Amino acid sequence: MKIKSEYSILSECITRGIDYGYSRAYKHTDKPSEETIKNEIYNAVTNEVCEYFSFEENYEWIIYFES
C-alpha cells in the first residue's frame, strides 16, 4: 500500500467514512449506543479505504468490530 503519495485520497476516505458511518448509526434510532456508532464508523471507513486501496492477497484482516 502506497501511503505517502496517496495521503490526500486516504484522508478523504477517512473523512467520508466517518460522516457516513455516523449518519448510518442514526438510521434506525434516535439514540444509538456508543458501540453502534463506533461500529458503523469503523465499517464505513474500512469500506471507503478498500474502494481506493488494494492490499496483498495474503494479508489477514483482523476485524475488531462487526455490525
Secondary structure as UniProt FT lines:
FT   HELIX           4..6
FT   HELIX           7..25
FT   HELIX           34..52
FT   TURN            57..58
//
